């Protein structure tokens, strides 16, 4: 099965660290959202990966999922956050479900965060994602790879 992961990872590259580890061990196509093609129909599985901004995936990634995801795809989510809480995938899940897609799962972990006021205090979650969190992202991908 062909897999593409559409992603947004800027500030510290936290999310990209997870994706690079997955791509090092598995055949996946990593596509930065600003370079994403209009048509992903050639892919069987599509991942969406982002840092979390105001409790959601990055806006361009959400828009891509809502407007360009082909019908009936197998989808998964990867994300990094500064503070652990539930509900980060709510908006993107709603966007994906409009396309009759199957959600295979999600993986999230801490990522170093200096966004907004956190910059004033030196940031949150320094040293993250750590090696265990990166390894767990790879394990997550391996569990959904069979789907």
N, C-alpha and C positions, 0 to 999 in steps of 0.2 A: 504494500500500500504506500502510495506517495503521500508525504506529509509536508505541509508548509506551516511555518509559524510566523505570523504577522506580529511585529513587536514595536514598542516604543520604549527606549531606554536612554535617557539623557544624563542628567545631573552627575551621578557617580557610576553609571553603568551597572547598577546592581542586577537588574533583570537580565541584561546581556550576559553576565557571568553565568547565570543558570543555563541560558540558551547555548552558549559556547560549549559548556560541559556536555550538554545533550548532543550537540552536533559533532563533538569530538568522537563520540561512541556510536552514533546512529546516523543513518542517512536521512537528514531533514533539510529542507530549504528554509533558511532564515531570511525574512524580508522586512526591512524597516518600513513602517507604515507609510511614510512619505514617498516611498518608491514602489508601493504595492500595485500590482496590475489590477485592471478592472475586472478581469476574469480569472477565478481560481478553480474553475470546473475540472481541471486536470488532476486536482489533488483529492484524495479520499478522506484525509484527516486534515483539519485546520486548527491550529492553535492560535490563541490570542494571548499576548504577554505584555505586561506593562508594570511600571511602578504605580502606586496608588496615589491619586490626587483628589483631595477632598472626598475621600471614601469611595472613589470610583476609578475605573480604568481611565487612561488619558483620553481626552475628547476625540481626537482624530481616529483613534483605535475604535472607540465606541461607534463613531459615525461609519467607519468602514464595515464593522460587523452588521450594523443596521441596514446599510444601503448596498453593500456589494457581496455579501456572503451568498454563495449559490445555495439553492434549495437542497435540503436533505443530506447535509454533510455531517460527519462525525467531528465534534468540536471539543476542545479542552482549553483550560485557562491556566496560566502561570503568572504570578505576580509577587512583587516585593512591597513591603510596607514599613512605615516607621513605628507604628503602634498596632498591636494585635487586637483585632475585633472582628466580629462577624458582619457579613453583608457586603463585602467588597465586590462580589460578582453579581449582585442583584441586577444592576442596570444592563450589564453585558449579557447576562442570561436572558433577560427579556428581549433584547435585540436579536439574539440567536434563535430563540424559540419561534419568532415570527417567520423564520425560514424553514420550519419543520426539521430542524437539526437535532441530532442526538448529542447530549452533553456527556462526555466520557468521564469527566472529573476535573478537579482543580488542585493546584499546589501553590501555596503561598508561604513566604518566610520573611523574616526581617531583612531590611536593607538600610544601609547608612543613609540618614535623612538630615539634610541641612536646609530644607525648603522653608521659606518664610521666616517666622520667628525662631525656628530651631537653630538657624545660623548664629543667632546672638549668643546661644549657650553652647556652641561647639558641636551641635548636632545630636541626634539620637541614634541608637543602634550601631555604634561604631564597631567596625570589624565584621559587619554582616553584609551580605551573606557569608557565613563561614564555610569551611570545607564540608562539615556535616550537612549543612543546609543545601549546598551545591550537590553533594552526593545524593541527597534525598530527592532533589529535583530530577536527577537522572533515573533513580529508582521509580519515581512516579511515572515518568515517560515510558519506562519499560513495562509497567503494569497496564498502561492503556494501549501500548503498541500492539497487543494481541487483539484488540477490539476492532 
